[in-house]
């Protein structure tokens, strides 16, 4: 019971720490948001009106307390009744009147789609490649797989994004038909939906999936080599099972635990790692929106992006614990 209670309290502490850290760092390094919203106009009356409207005229700790109250899922609703409510992420400084939640609703699904596509690409390629390298241990194929996976792990996302975009989107663009930048949804001249451009996600997916692919391939290789050396594998072969049966019934299942850790960690990391990739390829996701908000000192949007990505990380970790108990029931007993 104490452990389950700690699992509930721990995410709340993480959110409080993240919100506090971003709040004070942002206010320590940013300029005057009210002046930035006003632009080149030098109007003291309008400047003071903006500060009052957004609560920027209050002391820093009062702003901090008001922001935490807005984030709380408990409070007064729009009908003035008290109870559970949707956290108030405020409105954008630059896009006046536009709620941060509506902005996240437009961009977070794009980031999630990119992250899941990238992880799917990494898993579908990394698992069989790592397993095949383990079966060919000590050969040139094994050494070649280790070399390629190590290279992929060492490539920073921003460098590989620029390189891949330049090669496949610019130099080879006429042959590949892949653009350097683009969004999933194409709008017409009136801002209405026109069509989906699924080929726009290919280069960002490939770029974002390179590093987890290298990690998964190497971990699958190491885990499979360890399992293949166990006595029960030799016993399975002695009972007349062929290689495909041994791999399916024994090697794969017993190699999954460390891979779940790597996959879940990288999937959560892909949401934050997508910042660079989305910026390079112009993908309309939360990462790109956060970069644009940082440049314009749009604090509510920055905080909304950070907290939403933190929430995704916590949710993924919960699913990881559930998957562990499904794969190895002994963990639930412990």
C-alpha positions as CSV (number, residue, x, y, z in Angstrom):
1,X,0.0,0.0,0.0
2,X,2.8,2.4,0.8
3,X,4.5,1.6,-2.5
4,X,1.3,2.2,-4.5
5,X,0.9,5.5,-2.6
6,X,4.4,6.6,-3.4
7,X,3.8,5.8,-7.1
8,X,0.9,8.3,-7.0
9,X,2.7,11.0,-5.1
10,X,5.9,10.8,-7.1
11,X,4.5,12.1,-10.4
12,X,2.9,15.0,-8.5
13,X,6.3,15.9,-7.0
14,X,7.9,15.7,-10.5
15,X,5.2,18.0,-12.0
16,X,5.7,20.5,-9.1
17,X,9.4,20.5,-9.6
18,X,9.3,20.9,-13.3
19,X,6.7,23.7,-13.1
20,X,8.7,25.5,-10.5
21,X,12.0,25.1,-12.2
22,X,10.7,26.3,-15.6
23,X,8.8,29.2,-14.0
24,X,11.8,30.7,-12.2
25,X,14.3,30.0,-14.9
26,X,12.0,31.6,-17.5
27,X,11.5,34.7,-15.4
28,X,15.2,34.9,-14.6
29,X,16.4,35.0,-18.2
30,X,13.5,36.4,-20.2
31,X,12.7,40.1,-20.9
32,X,9.4,41.9,-20.2
33,X,6.6,39.8,-21.9
34,X,4.3,42.8,-21.8
35,X,6.7,44.9,-23.8
36,X,7.3,42.1,-26.3
37,X,3.5,41.7,-26.8
38,X,3.2,45.4,-27.5
39,X,5.9,45.3,-30.1
40,X,7.4,48.5,-31.4
41,X,4.6,50.6,-30.0
42,X,5.7,52.8,-27.0
43,X,2.5,53.3,-25.1
44,X,2.8,53.3,-21.3
45,X,-0.9,53.0,-20.8
46,X,-1.3,50.0,-23.1
47,X,1.8,48.5,-21.5
48,X,0.3,48.7,-18.0
49,X,-3.0,47.4,-19.3
50,X,-1.3,44.3,-20.6
51,X,0.5,43.7,-17.4
52,X,-2.7,43.9,-15.4
53,X,-4.6,41.7,-17.8
54,X,-1.9,38.9,-17.6
55,X,-1.1,39.4,-13.9
56,X,2.4,40.6,-14.7
57,X,2.1,43.6,-12.4
58,X,2.1,41.4,-9.3
59,X,5.1,40.2,-7.3
60,X,7.0,37.2,-8.7
61,X,5.9,34.8,-5.9
62,X,2.3,35.9,-6.3
63,X,2.5,35.1,-10.0
64,X,4.0,31.7,-9.1
65,X,1.2,30.9,-6.6
66,X,-1.5,32.0,-9.0
67,X,0.0,29.8,-11.7
68,X,0.2,26.7,-9.5
69,X,-3.5,27.3,-8.5
70,X,-4.3,27.4,-12.2
71,X,-2.5,24.1,-12.8
72,X,-4.3,22.3,-9.9
73,X,-7.0,19.8,-11.1
74,X,-9.0,20.9,-8.0
75,X,-10.6,24.3,-7.9
76,X,-13.5,26.4,-9.1
77,X,-15.0,25.6,-12.4
78,X,-16.5,28.0,-14.9
79,X,-19.9,27.6,-13.3
80,X,-18.3,28.6,-10.0
81,X,-18.8,25.1,-8.5
82,X,-15.8,23.6,-6.8
83,X,-14.3,20.2,-7.7
84,X,-12.3,18.4,-10.4
85,X,-11.5,20.6,-13.4
86,X,-9.2,20.8,-16.4
87,X,-6.0,22.6,-15.5
88,X,-5.8,26.1,-16.7
89,X,-2.7,26.6,-18.9
90,X,-3.6,30.2,-19.5
91,X,-3.6,31.9,-22.9
92,X,-0.7,32.6,-25.3
93,X,1.1,36.0,-24.9
94,X,1.7,36.2,-28.7
95,X,-1.5,34.6,-30.0
96,X,-3.8,36.8,-27.9
97,X,-7.0,35.0,-26.8
98,X,-5.8,31.6,-28.0
99,X,-5.8,29.1,-25.1
100,X,-2.6,27.0,-24.7
101,X,-4.7,23.8,-24.4
102,X,-6.1,24.4,-27.9
103,X,-2.6,24.9,-29.3
104,X,-1.4,21.7,-27.6
105,X,-4.5,19.9,-29.0
106,X,-3.3,20.8,-32.5
107,X,0.4,20.0,-32.1
108,X,0.8,17.2,-29.5
109,X,-0.9,14.5,-31.7
110,X,1.6,15.4,-34.5
111,X,4.5,14.9,-32.0
112,X,3.0,11.6,-30.7
113,X,2.5,10.4,-34.3
114,X,6.1,11.1,-35.1
115,X,7.4,9.5,-31.9
116,X,5.4,6.3,-32.4
117,X,6.3,6.0,-36.1
118,X,10.0,6.5,-35.2
119,X,9.8,3.9,-32.4
120,X,7.9,1.5,-34.6
121,X,10.5,1.9,-37.3
122,X,13.3,1.3,-34.7
123,X,11.6,-1.8,-33.2
124,X,10.7,-3.4,-36.5
125,X,14.2,-3.0,-37.9
126,X,16.2,-3.3,-34.6
127,X,14.7,-6.5,-33.2
128,X,15.3,-8.8,-36.2
129,X,18.7,-7.2,-37.0
130,X,19.9,-7.6,-33.4
131,X,18.6,-11.2,-33.3
132,X,20.3,-12.1,-36.6
133,X,23.6,-10.6,-35.4
134,X,23.4,-12.8,-32.3
135,X,22.8,-15.9,-34.4
136,X,25.8,-14.9,-36.6
137,X,28.0,-14.0,-33.6
138,X,31.7,-13.6,-34.4
139,X,31.1,-13.3,-38.2
140,X,31.5,-10.2,-40.4
141,X,27.7,-9.8,-40.3
142,X,27.8,-9.4,-36.5
143,X,30.7,-6.9,-36.6
144,X,29.0,-4.9,-39.4
145,X,25.7,-4.7,-37.3
146,X,27.6,-3.6,-34.2
147,X,29.5,-0.9,-36.3
148,X,26.3,0.5,-37.8
149,X,24.3,0.5,-34.6
150,X,27.2,2.2,-32.7
151,X,27.3,4.9,-35.4
152,X,23.6,5.4,-35.2
153,X,23.7,5.7,-31.4
154,X,26.5,8.3,-31.7
155,X,24.8,10.6,-34.1
156,X,23.1,13.7,-32.5
157,X,19.6,14.3,-33.6
158,X,20.2,17.8,-34.8
159,X,23.2,16.8,-36.9
160,X,21.5,13.7,-38.5
161,X,18.4,15.8,-39.2
162,X,20.3,18.4,-41.1
163,X,22.4,15.8,-42.9
164,X,19.4,13.6,-43.9
165,X,17.3,16.5,-44.9
166,X,20.1,17.9,-47.1
167,X,20.9,14.6,-48.8
168,X,17.4,13.0,-49.2
169,X,15.3,16.1,-49.3
170,X,17.5,18.5,-51.3
171,X,20.2,16.7,-53.3
172,X,18.1,13.6,-54.0
173,X,14.7,15.3,-53.7
174,X,13.9,14.9,-57.4
175,X,14.5,11.2,-57.1
176,X,13.0,10.4,-53.7
177,X,10.1,12.9,-54.0
178,X,10.6,13.7,-50.3
179,X,10.5,17.4,-49.3
180,X,12.9,18.9,-46.8
181,X,10.0,20.5,-44.8
182,X,6.3,19.9,-44.6
183,X,3.3,19.0,-42.4
184,X,1.0,16.0,-42.3
185,X,-2.1,18.0,-43.0
186,X,-2.3,20.3,-46.0
187,X,-4.7,23.2,-45.9
188,X,-6.3,25.1,-48.8
189,X,-6.2,28.8,-49.3
190,X,-9.2,29.2,-46.8
191,X,-7.5,27.3,-44.0
192,X,-9.7,24.2,-44.5
193,X,-8.5,20.6,-44.6
194,X,-7.5,19.5,-48.1
195,X,-5.4,16.3,-47.8
196,X,-2.9,14.2,-45.8
197,X,0.7,14.2,-46.9
198,X,2.0,11.0,-45.4
199,X,5.3,11.2,-47.3
200,X,6.2,14.3,-45.3
201,X,6.7,12.1,-42.2
202,X,9.2,9.7,-43.8
203,X,12.4,11.8,-43.3
204,X,11.5,12.9,-39.7
205,X,10.7,9.3,-38.8
206,X,13.9,8.0,-40.2
207,X,15.9,10.7,-38.5
208,X,14.3,10.4,-35.1
209,X,14.4,6.6,-35.2
210,X,18.1,6.1,-36.0
211,X,19.4,6.3,-32.4
212,X,16.8,4.1,-30.7
213,X,17.3,1.6,-33.6
214,X,21.0,1.3,-32.8
215,X,20.2,0.9,-29.1
216,X,17.5,-1.7,-29.7
217,X,19.7,-3.7,-32.1
218,X,22.6,-3.8,-29.7
219,X,20.5,-4.7,-26.7
220,X,18.6,-7.4,-28.6
221,X,22.0,-8.8,-29.7
222,X,23.4,-8.8,-26.2
223,X,20.2,-10.2,-24.6
224,X,19.8,-12.9,-27.2
225,X,23.4,-14.0,-26.8
226,X,22.9,-14.3,-23.1
227,X,19.7,-16.4,-23.5
228,X,21.3,-18.6,-26.2
229,X,24.0,-19.5,-23.7
230,X,21.6,-20.8,-21.1
231,X,21.2,-24.6,-20.4
232,X,17.4,-24.6,-21.2
233,X,18.2,-23.6,-24.7
234,X,20.4,-26.6,-25.2
235,X,17.7,-28.7,-23.6
236,X,15.1,-27.4,-26.0
237,X,17.3,-28.3,-29.0
238,X,17.9,-31.8,-27.5
239,X,14.1,-32.3,-27.3
240,X,14.0,-31.9,-31.1
241,X,12.7,-28.3,-31.4
242,X,13.8,-26.5,-34.5
243,X,15.5,-23.1,-34.5
244,X,12.3,-21.2,-35.2
245,X,10.5,-22.8,-32.3
246,X,13.4,-22.1,-29.9
247,X,13.6,-18.5,-31.0
248,X,9.9,-17.9,-30.7
249,X,9.2,-19.8,-27.4
250,X,12.4,-19.1,-25.5
251,X,14.8,-16.6,-26.9
252,X,12.4,-13.8,-27.8
253,X,10.3,-13.8,-24.7
254,X,13.2,-14.1,-22.3
255,X,15.0,-11.3,-24.2
256,X,12.2,-8.8,-23.9
257,X,12.6,-7.4,-20.4
258,X,15.7,-5.2,-21.1
259,X,14.3,-4.3,-24.4
260,X,11.1,-2.9,-22.8
261,X,13.2,-0.7,-20.6
262,X,15.1,0.6,-23.6
263,X,12.1,1.0,-25.8
264,X,10.0,2.8,-23.1
265,X,12.9,5.1,-22.2
266,X,13.5,6.0,-25.8
267,X,9.8,6.4,-26.6
268,X,9.5,9.0,-23.7
269,X,12.8,10.6,-24.9
270,X,11.6,10.8,-28.5
271,X,8.9,13.3,-27.4
272,X,11.6,15.7,-26.1
273,X,14.1,14.7,-28.8
274,X,11.6,15.6,-31.4
275,X,12.3,19.3,-30.7
276,X,15.3,19.4,-33.0
277,X,13.9,17.2,-35.7
278,X,10.6,19.1,-35.8
279,X,12.4,22.4,-36.1
280,X,14.6,21.2,-38.9
281,X,11.9,19.5,-40.9
282,X,9.2,22.1,-40.1
283,X,7.0,19.5,-38.6
284,X,4.1,21.1,-36.8
285,X,4.5,19.5,-33.4
286,X,4.9,20.4,-29.8
287,X,8.7,20.6,-30.0
288,X,8.6,23.1,-32.8
289,X,5.9,25.1,-31.0
290,X,8.1,25.2,-27.9
291,X,11.1,26.5,-29.8
292,X,9.0,29.2,-31.4
293,X,7.6,30.1,-28.0
294,X,11.1,30.3,-26.4
295,X,12.2,32.7,-29.2
296,X,9.1,35.0,-28.5
297,X,9.3,34.6,-24.7
298,X,5.7,33.1,-24.7
299,X,5.9,31.7,-21.2
300,X,2.4,30.0,-21.0
301,X,3.1,28.1,-24.2
302,X,6.5,27.0,-23.0
303,X,5.1,25.8,-19.7
304,X,2.3,24.0,-21.4
305,X,4.7,22.2,-23.7
306,X,7.0,21.2,-20.9
307,X,4.2,19.9,-18.6
308,X,2.5,18.0,-21.4
309,X,5.8,16.3,-22.3
310,X,6.4,15.5,-18.7
311,X,2.9,14.0,-18.4
312,X,3.6,11.8,-21.4
313,X,6.8,10.6,-19.8
314,X,5.0,9.6,-16.6
315,X,2.2,7.8,-18.5
316,X,4.7,5.8,-20.5
317,X,6.5,4.7,-17.3
318,X,3.2,3.5,-15.9
319,X,2.6,1.4,-19.0
320,X,6.2,0.0,-18.6
321,X,5.5,-1.3,-15.1
322,X,2.3,-2.9,-16.3
323,X,4.1,-4.6,-19.2
324,X,6.8,-5.9,-16.9
325,X,4.1,-7.7,-14.8
326,X,2.5,-9.1,-17.9
327,X,5.8,-10.5,-19.2
328,X,7.1,-11.7,-15.8
329,X,4.3,-12.4,-13.3
330,X,6.8,-12.9,-10.5
331,X,7.3,-9.1,-10.4
332,X,3.6,-8.6,-9.4
333,X,4.1,-11.1,-6.5
334,X,7.2,-9.2,-5.4
